[in-house]
Amino acid sequence: MIIMIRYNPKINEGLTKEQVEYRIKNNQVNKKSDIKTKSIKQIIFYNTFTLFNILNLSLGLLIFLVKSYKNLLFLGVVICNTLISIVQEIRSKKAVDKLSIISSTKANVIRDSENKNINIEDVVLDDIICFKRGNQVIADSIILEGEVEVNESLLSGEENSVIKHVGDFLYSGSFIVSGNCISKVERVGKDSYANTLTHEAKYIKKVNSEIMNTFKKIIKIISIIIIPVGIILFLRQYTLDNNLTDSVVNTVAAIIGMIPEGLILLTSTVLAVSVIRLSKRGVLVQELYCIETLARVDTICLDKTGTLTEGTMEVEDVVVLNKKYDYEKILSSIARVLVDDNATMEAICKKFNKKTDFTPISSEPFSSEKKYSSVTFKEGKFILGAPDILDDSKKMKELIEKYSDFRLVLLKHNKDNIALILLKDKIRYQANNTLNYLRKQGVDIKIISGDSEKIISRIAKRLNFKNIKCIDMSKNKTNRMKQIVEEYNIFSRVSPKQKKELIQALKSNGHITAMTGDGVNDVLALKESDCSIAMASGSDAARAVSELVLLNSDFESIPKIVEEGRRTINNIQRSSSLFITKTIYSTLLAIIFLFISMNYPFEPIQLSLVSVITIGIPAFILALEPNHDIVKGRFFLNILKKSLPGGLTIVVNVISVMIISNIFKINPEEISTMAVLLTSITGFILLYRICYKFNKLRIAMFIGLILIYLVCVIGLHHLFEMVMLKPLLIIYVILVFILDIGLFDFLSNLCEKRIFKYIK
């Protein structure tokens, strides 16, 4: 059992060198408790040693061993996919690791009777630490001397500052608004208040991505069947009087066709391009798939302070109470003298900044305890403060009630009330436009804040909220969280834990949720949401756990992210159908050839040609086109609906080739050439359907691909193991091509009107 020794150093002496060394030896230092991320070694390991990578490398090794080197071309896609995934994840990790919970870099401590500036990580338990206006509290401390006004909005969500006296606690993550104090460190590192809030967030968040989940399902299905099918197919091919090389090449061709390796590369590339585009708009993407998630969100929870509002005030109007005073001249004079560092005074200074000839004699700074400040000029003493404190008359109470939607400041001279200044929270630029955009997209908007019901409702009205239903969560003693999140749209006095519970309740009700926030008090909810968005101007903890960071704290970026998500989803969905077509026909053919005594008609290099020309190149070009269409339907069903007709058509083509080869005794080279040609033709038919409504880019792409294909088939036919066909076989290919158009239409209608209608 370790007994913790506590020191009580004198204020002017602090800890001794020996006491500090003892604290360091016992690990009682203010080490950061960082949000957990993968190490670079882990990132490289997990992206390199995937099931498909191992399988592809194994297949490549088999091809290498039988010395069919040109059939190793398929490994190029595998290597590119792995490198892109590793680079992107390392980039995201570095962005996260640059962020820390406390933004201060130095702390002013007293040690061995000397003032020293040290790194915040070097602060130890029982250190004597000095705080002044503007400092961030870097460790939980108790005040020994002095008095300060503290802003704890990043911890509690409340804007109002609180006054702290000797014996009161200062919590890490709060800011000193005014005053100076000397305190003793009571808790450090993982034991600090800020870290208790972020403790539950220290896990690697599971991404809620329909694209990722769909690909995982596809990979899981293929993984189950690929190895047994591969082994049986190899044995089957080897018993058909093939040598070892031909058996291996045929089997590898069947297996690599089943693996949609280019699909993962496509997705990684498209998302990486989205990351670059969004970065130009001031958005840091720390998780690739969150771009997609935000486009699918149906409920967004907004923290008020620092998110919807800037955390500053602005003067809305002035109600003149006594016309014999020039209130503008008086306020300009007061603003020139007072140095109060608070939102109210900043708003007054910004509004009233005329040059005056008032000569100041003395001033009294604002105090949270007295609720007013004052300046004495030769012309008299003028007071600025809370109207209910400075005047308790019935008339003033009526004015306070009349202007209850504003924060009020009374300007007073002796017993004369001069003017009532009406202030309001400054709404973030374009916040209204962004919320209107989200409403039009069918997104349900909820405000979650630690502030009072009155303050939040006032903000909600200014943000055009209709049918406001507010609940004070501090008075909520029920466990009806699932019902509450559906009944109300404004949640006041919400604790950090309750914010997380609200998000959990929404998710359990089937909603896809997004959460915006900027404070330590938002961390748990941000981590829990499907898509988390942080303001760069907020706490480092909020930024560290969020998938999207608005670097300019610009709320207007959200529609751009949604549009980028739509482009990503719709384009990946369209291009994915090309890759899944290959997986469908390759899987079905591999299974069919388990039961027929014929050689598999493709070689790996032939499938590489078909894949690159009819799938790879067009998929990447189409995936980068503009596309802001609303996302409709389920991702998996959408790609299956487009890919199944093409896959089945190719299977029919290959089977027909195998049948006529038995009738007309066609040699293996001609069988393979016909199979490649008909597969390519069907690929071009599918591509034509996908590209319908041609623009200049699509026309150029389509013509270019056909020309490249003809060059490969005619000029490089030896490389791709293809031969010139007899006239009769050419006629057969043309006839099948014509029939394929009708067959493709028939299968498309069957899928659309029968199969998928039944599934829905």
C-alpha positions in Angstrom: 0.0 0.0 0.0 1.4 3.4 -1.1 1.0 6.2 1.5 0.6 9.6 -0.2 2.7 12.2 1.6 1.2 15.7 1.3 3.2 18.9 1.7 2.0 22.3 2.9 4.7 24.7 1.6 4.6 28.4 2.5 3.2 30.7 -0.2 6.5 32.6 -0.7 8.7 29.5 -0.6 6.9 26.7 -2.4 8.3 23.2 -2.7 12.0 22.4 -2.3 14.0 20.7 -5.0 14.0 17.5 -3.0 10.2 17.5 -2.6 9.8 18.0 -6.4 12.1 15.1 -7.1 10.1 12.9 -4.7 6.9 13.9 -6.5 8.4 13.0 -9.9 9.8 9.7 -8.6 6.3 8.8 -7.4 4.7 9.9 -10.7 2.7 12.7 -9.0 3.2 15.1 -12.0 0.7 16.8 -14.3 1.1 14.4 -17.2 -1.5 14.8 -19.9 -4.1 12.0 -20.2 -4.3 11.9 -24.0 -7.1 10.5 -26.0 -6.1 7.1 -27.2 -5.0 6.7 -30.8 -3.3 4.0 -32.7 0.5 4.1 -32.9 2.2 4.4 -36.3 3.4 0.8 -36.0 -0.2 -0.3 -35.3 -1.5 1.7 -38.3 1.1 0.1 -40.6 0.4 -3.3 -39.2 -3.4 -3.2 -39.4 -3.4 -1.8 -42.9 -0.8 -4.1 -44.3 -1.8 -7.4 -42.8 -5.5 -7.5 -43.9 -7.1 -10.7 -45.0 -7.3 -9.6 -48.6 -3.7 -8.3 -48.6 -2.5 -11.6 -47.2 -4.6 -13.5 -49.7 -3.4 -11.4 -52.7 0.2 -11.7 -51.7 -0.2 -15.5 -51.3 -1.7 -15.7 -54.8 1.1 -13.5 -56.1 3.7 -15.8 -54.5 2.1 -18.8 -56.3 2.2 -17.0 -59.6 5.8 -16.0 -59.0 6.8 -19.6 -58.1 5.3 -21.0 -61.4 7.2 -18.1 -63.2 4.1 -16.6 -64.9 5.5 -13.1 -64.1 3.2 -11.0 -66.3 0.2 -12.3 -64.3 1.5 -10.4 -61.2 0.1 -7.1 -62.6 -2.9 -7.3 -60.1 -0.5 -6.7 -57.1 -0.1 -3.1 -58.2 -3.6 -2.2 -57.1 -3.0 -4.0 -53.8 0.1 -2.0 -53.0 -1.5 1.4 -54.0 -4.5 0.6 -51.8 -2.3 -0.2 -48.8 -0.1 2.9 -49.1 -3.1 5.3 -49.4 -4.8 3.8 -46.4 -1.6 4.0 -44.3 -0.7 7.6 -45.3 -4.2 8.9 -44.7 -4.5 7.3 -41.2 -1.1 8.5 -40.1 -2.0 12.0 -41.3 -5.2 11.8 -39.1 -3.2 10.5 -36.2 -0.7 13.4 -36.3 -3.5 15.9 -36.4 -5.0 14.4 -33.3 -1.7 14.0 -31.4 -0.9 17.7 -31.9 -4.0 18.5 -29.7 -3.8 18.4 -25.9 -6.5 18.9 -23.2 -4.9 22.1 -21.8 -3.7 24.7 -24.3 -1.3 26.5 -22.0 2.4 25.8 -22.4 3.9 27.3 -19.3 3.0 27.6 -15.6 4.2 30.2 -13.1 5.2 28.3 -9.9 7.1 29.2 -6.7 9.9 26.7 -5.8 12.8 27.2 -3.4 11.5 30.8 -2.8 11.8 31.7 -6.5 9.3 32.3 -9.3 9.8 29.9 -12.1 8.1 29.3 -15.5 7.9 25.6 -16.2 6.1 23.3 -18.6 2.7 22.3 -17.5 3.7 18.7 -17.6 6.3 19.4 -14.9 3.8 20.8 -12.4 3.6 18.4 -9.4 1.2 17.8 -6.6 1.3 20.5 -3.8 3.1 23.0 -6.1 2.5 26.7 -5.3 1.2 28.1 -8.6 0.3 31.7 -9.5 -2.6 32.7 -11.7 -3.5 36.1 -13.2 -6.1 37.4 -15.7 -6.1 35.5 -19.0 -4.4 32.4 -17.6 -5.9 28.9 -18.1 -6.0 26.7 -15.0 -3.7 23.8 -15.8 -4.3 21.7 -12.7 -7.0 21.4 -10.0 -5.9 23.9 -7.3 -7.2 25.4 -4.1 -6.8 29.2 -3.6 -4.5 30.2 -0.7 -4.4 34.0 -1.4 -6.2 36.4 -3.6 -9.6 36.5 -5.3 -10.4 35.8 -9.0 -13.3 35.7 -11.4 -13.3 32.4 -13.3 -15.0 31.3 -16.6 -15.9 27.6 -16.4 -17.9 27.4 -19.6 -15.6 24.8 -21.2 -16.4 22.6 -18.2 -20.0 23.4 -17.3 -21.3 24.9 -20.5 -22.5 28.0 -18.6 -21.3 31.4 -19.8 -21.6 33.3 -16.5 -18.3 33.8 -14.6 -18.0 32.8 -11.0 -16.1 34.6 -8.2 -13.5 32.4 -6.3 -12.2 33.2 -2.8 -9.6 31.8 -0.5 -10.4 28.1 0.0 -12.3 27.7 -3.2 -11.4 25.2 -5.9 -10.0 26.2 -9.3 -10.7 23.4 -11.9 -8.4 22.6 -14.7 -9.7 23.8 -18.1 -11.3 27.0 -16.6 -10.0 30.5 -17.3 -9.1 33.5 -15.1 -11.3 36.4 -16.2 -10.1 38.9 -13.7 -8.0 39.2 -10.5 -4.9 37.4 -9.3 -4.4 34.5 -6.9 -1.9 32.1 -5.5 -3.0 28.5 -5.1 -1.8 25.0 -4.2 -2.1 22.1 -6.7 -4.5 19.5 -5.3 -4.9 17.1 -8.2 -2.7 16.5 -11.2 -2.8 14.5 -14.5 -5.4 11.8 -14.7 -7.0 12.8 -11.3 -7.9 16.3 -12.5 -11.5 17.3 -13.1 -11.0 17.8 -16.9 -9.5 14.3 -17.2 -12.4 12.7 -15.2 -14.7 14.2 -17.9 -12.6 12.8 -20.8 -11.7 9.5 -19.1 -14.7 7.7 -20.7 -13.7 9.1 -24.1 -10.4 7.2 -24.1 -11.2 4.5 -26.7 -10.9 4.2 -30.4 -14.4 5.1 -31.7 -16.3 2.7 -33.9 -17.2 4.4 -37.1 -20.9 4.2 -38.1 -20.5 4.1 -41.9 -22.9 2.3 -44.2 -20.3 2.2 -46.9 -17.7 0.6 -44.6 -20.3 -1.8 -43.1 -21.4 -2.8 -46.6 -17.8 -3.5 -47.7 -17.2 -5.5 -44.5 -20.3 -7.7 -45.3 -19.0 -8.3 -48.8 -15.5 -9.1 -47.6 -17.0 -11.5 -44.9 -19.1 -13.4 -47.5 -16.1 -13.6 -49.9 -13.8 -14.7 -47.1 -16.0 -17.6 -46.2 -16.2 -19.0 -49.7 -12.9 -18.0 -51.3 -10.5 -20.5 -49.7 -12.6 -23.7 -50.0 -13.6 -22.7 -53.6 -10.0 -22.0 -54.5 -8.7 -25.3 -53.1 -11.4 -27.4 -54.8 -11.1 -25.5 -58.1 -7.3 -26.0 -58.1 -7.8 -29.8 -57.6 -10.5 -29.8 -60.3 -8.3 -27.9 -62.8 -5.3 -30.2 -62.0 -7.3 -33.3 -62.8 -8.1 -32.0 -66.3 -4.7 -33.0 -67.7 -3.3 -29.5 -66.9 0.3 -29.0 -65.8 0.9 -27.3 -62.4 1.5 -23.8 -64.0 -1.8 -23.8 -65.9 -3.7 -25.1 -62.8 -2.3 -22.4 -60.6 -2.8 -19.6 -63.2 -6.4 -20.6 -63.8 -7.2 -20.9 -60.1 -5.5 -17.6 -59.2 -7.5 -15.9 -62.1 -10.8 -17.2 -60.6 -9.9 -16.1 -57.0 -8.5 -12.6 -57.8 -11.7 -11.9 -59.8 -13.7 -12.6 -56.7 -11.7 -10.0 -54.7 -12.9 -6.4 -55.2 -9.5 -5.0 -54.3 -9.9 -1.9 -56.4 -13.1 -1.0 -54.6 -11.3 -0.3 -51.3 -8.7 1.7 -53.2 -11.4 3.7 -54.9 -13.2 4.5 -51.6 -9.9 5.5 -49.9 -9.0 7.8 -52.9 -12.4 9.4 -53.2 -12.5 10.1 -49.4 -8.9 11.4 -49.5 -9.9 13.8 -52.3 -12.9 14.9 -50.1 -10.5 15.6 -47.2 -8.3 17.8 -49.5 -11.4 19.7 -50.7 -12.7 20.3 -47.3 -9.3 21.4 -45.9 -9.4 24.2 -48.5 -12.7 25.2 -46.8 -11.2 25.2 -43.4 -12.4 21.8 -42.3 -10.0 19.2 -40.8 -11.2 15.7 -41.4 -9.8 13.3 -38.7 -11.8 10.2 -39.8 -12.4 9.5 -43.5 -15.8 7.9 -43.3 -17.4 10.7 -41.2 -17.9 12.6 -44.4 -20.4 10.0 -45.4 -21.9 9.8 -41.9 -22.7 13.5 -41.8 -24.5 13.3 -45.2 -26.8 10.6 -43.6 -27.4 12.3 -40.3 -31.1 12.8 -39.4 -30.6 14.5 -36.0 -28.0 17.1 -35.1 -27.4 18.2 -31.5 -25.9 21.7 -31.1 -24.1 23.0 -28.1 -25.0 26.7 -27.6 -22.0 28.4 -26.1 -19.1 28.7 -28.6 -21.0 26.8 -31.3 -24.3 28.6 -32.1 -23.0 31.7 -30.4 -19.5 33.1 -30.5 -19.3 33.5 -26.7 -19.3 37.3 -27.1 -22.0 39.9 -26.6 -23.1 42.8 -28.8 -25.2 45.9 -28.1 -28.6 45.6 -29.7 -30.2 48.9 -28.5 -30.2 51.5 -25.8 -33.3 52.6 -24.0 -32.9 56.2 -22.9 -34.3 56.9 -19.4 -33.1 60.5 -18.9 -32.6 62.7 -21.9 -30.5 65.4 -20.0 -27.5 63.1 -20.2 -25.4 62.3 -23.3 -25.2 58.5 -22.8 -23.0 57.9 -25.8 -20.4 60.4 -24.5 -20.5 58.9 -21.0 -20.3 55.3 -22.2 -17.4 56.2 -24.5 -15.6 57.8 -21.6 -16.2 54.8 -19.4 -15.0 52.4 -22.1 -11.8 54.4 -22.4 -11.0 54.0 -18.7 -12.3 50.6 -17.6 -10.1 47.6 -18.4 -12.7 45.0 -17.4 -12.0 41.8 -19.5 -15.5 40.5 -19.9 -18.0 40.0 -22.7 -20.3 42.9 -21.6 -17.6 45.5 -21.4 -16.1 44.3 -24.7 -19.4 44.8 -26.4 -19.8 48.3 -24.9 -16.2 49.3 -25.9 -16.9 48.2 -29.4 -20.1 50.1 -29.7 -19.1 53.3 -27.9 -15.7 54.5 -28.9 -16.0 58.2 -29.5 -13.3 60.6 -28.4 -14.3 62.5 -25.2 -12.9 65.3 -23.0 -14.0 63.6 -19.7 -11.1 63.5 -17.2 -11.1 60.4 -15.1 -10.3 60.6 -11.4 -10.8 57.0 -10.2 -12.3 53.7 -11.3 -13.7 50.6 -9.7 -13.5 47.4 -11.9 -16.5 45.1 -12.3 -17.0 42.6 -9.5 -19.2 39.5 -9.8 -20.0 39.9 -6.1 -21.2 43.5 -6.4 -22.5 43.2 -10.0 -21.4 46.6 -11.1 -18.3 48.8 -12.0 -17.9 52.6 -11.9 -15.7 55.5 -13.0 -15.5 58.8 -11.4 -14.9 61.9 -13.6 -14.8 65.6 -12.8 -18.4 65.5 -14.1 -19.4 63.0 -11.5 -19.5 59.2 -10.7 -21.1 57.0 -13.3 -22.0 53.4 -12.6 -22.6 50.4 -14.9 -24.2 47.3 -13.5 -27.1 44.9 -13.2 -30.4 46.9 -13.1 -32.0 44.7 -10.5 -29.1 45.4 -8.1 -28.9 49.1 -8.8 -32.6 49.9 -8.8 -35.3 47.8 -7.1 -38.2 50.1 -8.1 -41.4 48.8 -9.6 -40.7 50.7 -12.8 -37.3 49.1 -13.2 -38.8 45.7 -12.6 -41.4 46.4 -15.4 -38.5 47.3 -17.7 -36.6 44.2 -16.9 -39.7 42.1 -17.6 -40.3 44.0 -20.8 -36.8 43.4 -22.1 -36.4 39.9 -20.7 -35.1 38.6 -24.0 -31.9 40.7 -23.5 -29.0 40.9 -21.1 -29.5 44.3 -19.4 -26.9 46.8 -18.1 -28.0 50.0 -16.4 -26.1 53.3 -16.7 -26.6 55.4 -13.6 -25.4 58.7 -12.1 -26.1 59.2 -8.4 -29.8 58.5 -8.2 -30.5 59.2 -11.9 -31.1 56.3 -14.3 -29.5 57.4 -17.5 -30.0 54.5 -19.9 -30.7 50.8 -20.1 -28.3 49.0 -22.5 -29.7 46.0 -24.3 -27.2 43.3 -25.1 -27.5 39.9 -26.8 -25.4 36.9 -27.4 -23.6 37.2 -30.8 -24.9 34.5 -33.0 -22.2 32.9 -35.2 -22.0 34.2 -38.7 -24.3 32.2 -41.1 -25.6 30.1 -38.2 -29.2 30.8 -39.3 -28.5 30.0 -42.9 -26.9 26.7 -41.9 -29.8 25.7 -39.6 -32.3 26.6 -42.4 -30.3 24.4 -44.8 -30.4 21.5 -42.3 -34.1 21.9 -41.8 -34.7 21.7 -45.6 -32.7 18.5 -45.7 -35.0 17.0 -43.1 -32.5 17.1 -40.2 -34.0 17.4 -36.7 -32.2 20.1 -34.7 -31.8 20.0 -31.0 -29.9 22.4 -28.7 -28.1 20.9 -25.7 -26.5 23.3 -23.2 -25.5 23.8 -19.6 -27.1 27.3 -19.6 -30.5 28.2 -18.2 -33.8 27.6 -20.0 -34.4 31.3 -20.4 -31.1 32.0 -22.1 -31.3 29.0 -24.5 -34.9 29.7 -25.4 -34.0 33.3 -26.2 -31.2 32.1 -28.6 -33.6 29.5 -30.1 -36.1 32.2 -31.0 -33.4 34.2 -32.8 -32.4 31.0 -34.7 -36.0 30.7 -36.0 -36.9 27.6 -33.9 -40.5 26.8 -34.2 -42.6 25.1 -31.6 -39.9 25.4 -28.9 -40.2 22.7 -26.3 -37.6 23.1 -23.5 -36.8 20.9 -20.5 -34.5 21.7 -17.5 -32.4 18.5 -17.2 -31.2 19.4 -13.8 -34.8 18.9 -12.6 -35.3 15.7 -14.6 -35.3 12.7 -12.2 -36.9 10.2 -14.6 -35.3 7.5 -16.7 -37.5 8.3 -19.7 -34.5 9.5 -21.8 -35.7 7.7 -24.9 -39.1 9.6 -24.7 -37.6 12.9 -23.6 -35.3 13.1 -26.7 -38.3 12.8 -29.0 -40.6 15.2 -27.1 -38.2 18.1 -26.6 -35.9 20.1 -28.9 -34.2 22.3 -26.2 -32.3 20.9 -23.3 -31.1 23.2 -20.6 -28.9 22.7 -17.5 -27.5 19.5 -19.1 -24.5 17.9 -17.3 -21.7 16.3 -19.4 -22.9 12.8 -18.5 -26.5 13.7 -19.5 -25.3 15.0 -22.9 -23.8 11.6 -23.6 -27.0 9.9 -22.4 -29.1 12.1 -24.7 -27.0 11.0 -27.7 -27.2 7.4 -26.6 -31.0 7.6 -26.4 -31.3 9.1 -29.8 -29.1 6.4 -31.3 -31.1 3.7 -29.5 -34.2 5.2 -31.1 -32.7 4.5 -34.5 -31.4 8.0 -35.3 -28.1 8.8 -37.0 -26.7 11.6 -34.8 -24.2 14.5 -35.2 -23.0 16.6 -32.2 -21.3 19.9 -32.3 -19.4 21.3 -29.3 -16.3 23.2 -28.2 -15.9 22.5 -24.5 -14.5 19.7 -22.2 -18.1 19.3 -21.1 -19.0 18.2 -24.6 -16.3 15.5 -24.9 -18.4 12.5 -23.9 -21.3 13.4 -26.2 -19.0 14.2 -29.1 -17.3 10.8 -28.7 -20.7 9.0 -28.5 -22.3 10.6 -31.5 -22.1 9.1 -35.0 -20.4 12.2 -36.3 -18.7 14.8 -34.1 -17.9 18.3 -35.1 -15.7 20.6 -33.0 -15.0 24.3 -33.2 -11.2 25.1 -33.5 -11.8 28.0 -31.0 -12.9 25.6 -28.3 -11.0 23.2 -26.0 -8.3 20.9 -27.3 -10.1 18.0 -25.7 -13.2 18.6 -27.9 -11.1 18.9 -31.0 -9.1 15.7 -30.1 -12.2 13.5 -30.0 -14.0 15.0 -32.9 -14.0 13.6 -36.4 -14.5 17.0 -38.0 -12.9 20.2 -36.8 -14.0 23.6 -38.2 -10.7 25.3 -38.3 -12.2 28.8 -38.8 -15.0 28.0 -36.3 -17.2 28.7 -39.3 -20.7 27.1 -39.0 -21.3 27.7 -42.7 -18.9 24.9 -43.4 -21.5 22.2 -42.4 -23.5 22.4 -45.7 -20.3 22.1 -47.6 -19.5 18.9 -45.7 -23.0 17.5 -46.3 -22.6 18.2 -50.0 -19.2 16.6 -50.1 -20.6 13.6 -48.3 -23.4 13.3 -50.9 -20.9 13.5 -53.7 -18.8 10.8 -52.0 -21.7 8.4 -51.3 -23.4 8.8 -54.7 -20.2 8.5 -56.7 -18.8 5.6 -54.7 -22.2 3.9 -55.0 -22.2 4.3 -58.7 -18.6 3.2 -59.2 -18.9 0.3 -56.7 -21.4 -1.4 -59.0 -18.6 -1.8 -61.6 -16.4 -3.6 -59.1 -19.2 -5.7 -57.6 -20.2 -6.8 -61.1 -16.7 -8.5 -61.4 -17.0 -10.1 -58.0 -20.5 -11.5 -58.9 -19.5 -13.1 -62.2 -16.1 -14.3 -60.9 -17.7 -15.9 -57.8 -20.5 -17.6 -59.8 -18.1 -18.8 -62.5 -15.7 -20.2 -59.9 -18.5 -22.2 -58.3 -19.8 -23.4 -61.7 -16.4 -24.6 -62.8 -16.3 -26.8 -59.7 -18.9 -29.0 -61.4 -17.9 -28.9 -65.1 -14.9 -30.7 -66.6 -13.5 -27.7 -68.5 -10.6 -25.3 -68.0 -11.3 -21.9 -66.4 -11.3 -19.5 -69.4 -9.5 -16.5 -67.9 -5.9 -15.8 -66.9 -5.1 -13.1 -64.3 -3.6 -10.7 -66.8 -6.7 -10.9 -68.9 -8.9 -10.0 -66.0 -6.5 -7.2 -65.2 -7.1 -5.8 -68.7 -10.9 -6.1 -68.4 -10.8 -4.6 -64.9 -8.6 -1.7 -65.6 -10.5 -0.6 -68.9 -14.1 -1.3 -68.0 -13.9 -0.9 -64.2 -10.8 0.8 -62.7 -10.3 3.9 -64.9 -14.0 4.8 -65.3 -14.7 4.1 -61.7 -12.1 6.7 -60.5 -13.1 9.3 -63.1 -16.8 9.0 -62.3 -16.2 8.9 -58.6 -14.6 12.4 -58.7 -17.5 14.1 -60.5 -19.8 16.7 -58.9 -22.9 15.1 -57.4 -25.1 16.8 -54.8 -28.2 14.5 -55.2 -29.9 13.6 -52.0 -28.8 10.1 -50.8 -31.6 7.6 -51.3 -32.0 3.9 -50.4 -29.7 1.5 -48.8 -26.1 1.5 -50.1 -25.8 -2.3 -50.5 -29.1 -2.7 -52.3 -28.4 0.2 -54.6 -25.0 -1.2 -55.8 -26.4 -4.8 -56.0 -29.3 -3.6 -58.2 -26.9 -2.1 -60.7 -24.3 -4.8 -60.6 -26.4 -8.0 -60.6 -27.7 -7.7 -64.2 -24.2 -7.2 -65.6 -22.7 -10.0 -63.5 -25.5 -12.5 -64.6 -25.1 -11.4 -68.2 -21.4 -12.2 -68.2 -22.0 -15.6 -66.6 -24.6 -16.4 -69.3 -22.0 -15.3 -72.0 -19.2 -17.5 -70.6 -21.5 -20.5 -70.3 -22.7 -20.1 -73.9 -19.0 -19.9 -75.0 -18.3 -23.1 -73.2 -21.3 -24.8 -74.7 -20.4 -23.9 -78.3 -16.8 -24.8 -77.7 -17.9 -28.4 -77.1 -20.1 -28.4 -80.2 -17.5 -26.8 -82.6 -14.3 -28.1 -80.9 -12.9 -24.6 -80.4 -9.3 -24.5 -79.0 -8.6 -23.1 -75.5 -7.0 -19.9 -76.8 -10.1 -19.0 -78.8 -12.4 -19.9 -75.9 -10.4 -17.6 -73.6 -10.4 -14.8 -76.3 -14.1 -15.0 -76.8 -14.8 -15.0 -73.0 -12.6 -11.9 -72.6 -14.3 -10.1 -75.5 -17.8 -10.8 -74.3 -16.9 -9.9 -70.7 -15.5 -6.6 -71.9 -18.5 -5.9 -74.1 -20.9 -6.4 -71.2 -18.6 -4.2 -69.1 -19.0 -1.4 -71.7 -22.8 -1.9 -71.8 -22.9 -1.5 -68.0 -20.6 1.5 -68.2 -22.9 3.1 -70.9 -25.9 2.7 -68.6 -24.1 4.3 -65.7 -22.8 7.2 -67.8 -26.2 7.9 -69.4 -26.8 11.6 -69.7 -23.4 12.0 -71.2 -21.4 15.2 -70.8 -18.1 16.1 -72.5 -16.0 14.3 -69.9 -18.0 11.1 -70.1 -18.0 11.1 -73.9 -14.2 11.6 -74.0 -13.7 8.9 -71.3 -15.9 6.4 -73.1 -14.3 6.9 -76.5 -10.8 6.9 -75.0 -11.4 3.6 -73.1 -12.7 1.9 -76.3 -9.6 3.1 -78.2 -7.2 1.9 -75.4 -9.0 -1.4 -75.3 -8.7 -1.9 -79.1 -5.0 -1.1 -78.9 -4.5 -3.7 -76.2 -6.6 -6.4 -77.9 -5.1 -5.9 -81.4 -1.6 -4.5 -80.8 -0.8 -6.3 -77.6 -2.7 -9.5 -78.0 0.3 -11.7 -77.3 0.8 -10.0 -73.9 -2.8 -10.7 -72.9 -2.8 -14.3 -74.3 -5.4 -13.5 -77.0 -5.6 -14.8 -80.6 -7.3 -13.7 -83.8 -10.7 -15.3 -84.1 -12.1 -17.1 -87.1 -14.9 -15.2 -89.1 -17.6 -17.6 -87.7 -16.5 -16.9 -84.1 -16.5 -13.1 -84.8 -20.0 -13.3 -86.0 -21.0 -15.3 -82.9 -19.4 -12.6 -80.7 -21.3 -9.8 -82.5 -24.6 -11.8 -82.3 -24.1 -12.3 -78.5 -23.4 -8.6 -78.1 -26.7 -7.7 -79.7 -28.5 -10.3 -77.6 -26.8 -9.0 -74.5 -28.4 -5.6 -74.8 -31.9 -7.2 -74.5 -30.7 -9.7 -71.8 -29.3 -6.8 -69.8 -32.5 -4.9 -70.0 -34.6 -7.9 -69.1 -32.4 -8.7 -66.0 -32.4 -5.0 -65.0 -36.2 -4.8 -65.0 -36.4 -8.2 -63.2 -34.1 -6.9 -60.4 -35.9 -3.5 -60.2 -39.5 -4.6 -60.4 -39.4 -8.1 -58.8 -36.4 -9.0 -56.7 -35.6 -5.6 -55.1 -39.2 -4.6 -54.8 -39.8 -7.7 -52.8 -36.7 -7.0 -50.6 -37.9 -3.5 -49.8 
